[in-house]
């Protein structure tokens, strides 16, 4: 199991992202280690609208209760490129270098990504009381996951 929050910021042609992941095994030899910390980050610069040059870091430093010695940690650095192949496809290519004894010393990574869009239920995006939903003139927010009950004169928070 892993909890992987992503903190990111786009600033003009620059993109920064930090991913402080917490990981836990429930089966296998690493169960006694408990929760491990595996940070990663990315710095990218958009060379063109379709091409980005990136520098990525991936690490696994050991349990949060006491990090492993540096030689036992996994530390990898990847210069990469991203190419936007259109509205639905992307391509990522990078050559990674491991800098500790416990890390693969040379890694080639390639990702072909497909973007998907998931529709948002109408009841979750409309607070206009004149919109007709299910034959009613009021928006019904009762079945929207994560949405608080309606308040106010027009049903909007």
C-alpha positions as CSV (number, residue, x, y, z in Angstrom):
1,X,0.0,0.0,0.0
2,X,1.3,3.5,-0.7
3,X,0.2,7.0,0.0
4,X,1.6,9.3,-2.8
5,X,0.6,12.9,-2.5
6,X,1.8,15.2,-5.3
7,X,2.7,18.8,-4.6
8,X,3.3,20.6,-7.9
9,X,3.6,24.1,-9.4
10,X,3.6,25.3,-13.0
11,X,5.4,28.6,-13.4
12,X,5.6,29.9,-17.0
13,X,7.7,27.3,-18.8
14,X,8.9,25.6,-15.6
15,X,7.2,22.7,-13.8
16,X,8.1,21.5,-10.3
17,X,6.7,18.5,-8.5
18,X,7.4,16.7,-5.2
19,X,6.1,13.4,-4.2
20,X,6.7,12.4,-0.6
21,X,5.5,8.8,-0.7
22,X,4.8,6.5,2.3
23,X,4.8,2.8,1.5
24,X,3.9,-0.3,3.6
25,X,4.2,-4.0,2.7
26,X,1.7,-6.4,4.2
27,X,3.3,-9.6,2.9
28,X,6.9,-10.6,2.3
29,X,10.3,-10.0,3.8
30,X,9.9,-6.2,4.2
31,X,6.8,-6.4,6.5
32,X,8.9,-5.9,9.7
33,X,10.4,-2.6,8.3
34,X,7.0,-0.8,8.7
35,X,6.3,2.3,6.8
36,X,9.0,3.4,4.4
37,X,9.7,6.8,2.9
38,X,10.2,7.1,-0.8
39,X,10.6,10.7,-2.0
40,X,10.7,11.7,-5.6
41,X,10.8,15.0,-7.4
42,X,10.7,16.4,-10.9
43,X,11.9,19.6,-12.5
44,X,10.8,20.3,-16.1
45,X,11.3,23.0,-18.6
46,X,9.0,23.3,-21.7
47,X,11.3,23.7,-24.6
48,X,8.3,24.0,-27.0
49,X,4.6,23.4,-26.6
50,X,5.1,19.7,-27.2
51,X,8.6,19.0,-25.9
52,X,9.8,19.2,-22.2
53,X,13.2,18.5,-20.8
54,X,13.1,17.0,-17.3
55,X,15.2,16.0,-14.4
56,X,13.7,13.4,-12.1
57,X,14.8,11.9,-8.8
58,X,13.5,8.7,-7.2
59,X,14.6,7.5,-3.8
60,X,13.8,4.9,-1.1
61,X,15.5,5.9,2.1
62,X,14.1,3.2,4.5
63,X,11.6,3.2,7.4
64,X,10.3,6.5,8.7
65,X,11.3,5.4,12.2
66,X,15.0,5.4,11.2
67,X,16.4,5.8,7.7
68,X,18.8,3.2,6.3
69,X,22.5,4.0,5.9
70,X,23.1,5.8,2.6
71,X,24.7,2.8,1.0
72,X,21.5,0.7,1.7
73,X,19.2,3.4,0.3
74,X,18.0,3.6,-3.3
75,X,18.9,6.9,-5.1
76,X,18.2,7.3,-8.8
77,X,18.6,10.4,-11.1
78,X,16.9,10.5,-14.6
79,X,17.4,13.1,-17.3
80,X,14.3,12.7,-19.4
81,X,12.3,14.1,-22.2
82,X,8.5,14.3,-22.5
83,X,6.8,14.6,-25.9
84,X,3.1,15.5,-26.2
85,X,1.7,13.3,-29.1
86,X,-1.6,15.1,-29.1
87,X,-4.6,15.5,-26.8
88,X,-4.7,11.9,-25.7
89,X,-1.1,10.5,-25.9
90,X,2.3,11.3,-24.4
91,X,5.7,9.8,-24.6
92,X,8.4,9.9,-21.9
93,X,12.0,8.6,-22.3
94,X,14.9,8.8,-19.8
95,X,18.1,7.2,-18.8
96,X,18.5,6.7,-15.0
97,X,21.7,6.5,-13.0
98,X,21.8,4.8,-9.6
99,X,24.3,6.3,-7.2
100,X,24.3,3.7,-4.3
101,X,25.3,0.1,-4.1
102,X,21.7,-0.9,-3.5
103,X,20.4,0.7,-6.8
104,X,20.5,-0.4,-10.4
105,X,23.4,1.6,-11.9
106,X,21.8,2.2,-15.3
107,X,18.1,2.1,-16.1
108,X,16.3,3.0,-19.3
109,X,12.7,4.1,-18.8
110,X,10.1,4.6,-21.5
111,X,6.4,5.4,-20.9
112,X,3.7,5.7,-23.5
113,X,0.8,7.4,-21.7
114,X,-2.9,7.6,-22.6
115,X,-5.0,10.4,-21.1
116,X,-8.5,9.7,-20.1
117,X,-11.3,12.1,-19.2
118,X,-14.0,11.0,-16.8
119,X,-17.3,12.8,-16.9
120,X,-18.4,14.7,-13.8
121,X,-22.0,14.1,-12.7
122,X,-24.2,17.1,-13.6
123,X,-25.4,17.4,-10.0
124,X,-21.9,18.0,-8.8
125,X,-21.0,20.8,-11.2
126,X,-24.2,22.9,-11.3
127,X,-25.5,25.1,-8.6
128,X,-27.8,27.1,-10.9
129,X,-31.3,26.6,-9.5
130,X,-32.9,27.0,-13.0
131,X,-31.1,24.0,-14.4
132,X,-33.4,21.1,-14.8
133,X,-32.1,17.8,-13.4
134,X,-34.3,14.7,-13.4
135,X,-37.3,16.8,-14.1
136,X,-36.8,19.0,-11.1
137,X,-35.9,22.7,-11.2
138,X,-33.5,22.3,-8.2
139,X,-30.1,20.7,-8.4
140,X,-30.0,17.5,-6.5
141,X,-26.6,17.3,-4.7
142,X,-27.7,14.4,-2.3
143,X,-26.0,11.7,-4.4
144,X,-22.8,13.5,-5.1
145,X,-19.8,11.9,-3.3
146,X,-17.8,14.3,-1.2
147,X,-20.3,17.1,-1.5
148,X,-21.8,18.8,1.5
149,X,-25.5,19.3,1.8
150,X,-27.0,22.4,0.1
151,X,-27.2,25.6,1.9
152,X,-28.2,29.1,1.1
153,X,-31.0,30.6,-1.0
154,X,-30.0,29.0,-4.3
155,X,-28.6,25.7,-3.0
156,X,-24.9,26.7,-3.4
157,X,-22.3,26.6,-0.7
